[in-house]
């Protein structure tokens, strides 16, 4: 099922969050056109290869750019901007993440875009918001995590904060933006008019703490700073070392504490008044961690998971490594990890959309495109005559490395950069 089959999306964006939004829409059937500079989206250059001479891909770019076609143009050229204007008239949705002021300077602010196409859904992604004292600051996942309060509570007092291993804001924001876009498309069916959909990395950072230490604080609870291994305010929530890896346990109530100690073989601690409430245990958690660590090291993750499950009241689950995640029977049953075709490597592995609509999660119709791979095709669809298209290639208005007129140093610059970067990574390794 491809519910967005007739929806046309124009991507004026780079990096990760906005392109991932477009991929989510593309997975549900939308026709996504990715506008790139001649050297390509800068995210293409972030290679993770060990062999610079081997054909390959940048998996991080590839995994947020499937189901798209690429049009490479020089947006500083007035003739190229006229092409974008025509595409804005063609599109149902425009997704843009240029820094504040840039779209307006180029003529692609919301007001002018709606003059060109009153039915357009104009989706704007910013770092911190489109107005206010920080509106013009460059945004990025890790900065907005810091400003949004998710870094300060991590780690233990007197120790450095522990940052998460994934850019969760860059992954969460696309879901929020796609949610707003689909709501706006539904509203357009009733009103016949387009609208503006806005979100920011900062807003998403706060939203993803909707039920958390942040909302506890906002409602009168003490502020948690350096909360320990788990979520501040909860003990023994956190990760512990088993004999073959780590496992995670959740917070337990006062009535479960004795059972927890019994499972760990810590009977000598049962019934002691200094540990009989959650508040006391939280206050003493840094004394308790070494005791629990020693106990947990005596068995494997699987043994602990079964023992805890058998209690029927408390649980502990293994902290899986990536190889174990990929092999997990539930992950495989859900078909969450999928192959995506690619012209150079045959196929690469990616993560499916987290949402299923009518039984379809990710309808893979197109691999991630090469820079400008569909330039000529798209211009033809826009009504340009073959001679006009050829003149635009010759005049360096549009680009495609496969076209003789633009297989030049300007286009090759990105490829050289990518190979040099891959070589540098290999040298460092």
PyMOL commands that set and color helices and strands:
alter all, ss='L'
color gray80, all
select helices_A, chain A and resi 17-27+42-45+59-62+78-90+102-106+110-116+141-147+168-191+201-207+213-218+254-264+267-269+273-275+278-283+285-296+301-311+322-327+329-334+375-381+386-394+404-406+409-428
alter helices_A, ss='H'
color red, helices_A
select strands_A, chain A and resi 8-12+31-36+68-73+93-96+121-126+155-156+196-200+227-228+238-242+245-249+316-319+337-342+346-351+398-399
alter strands_A, ss='S'
color yellow, strands_A
deselect
rebuild
show_as cartoon
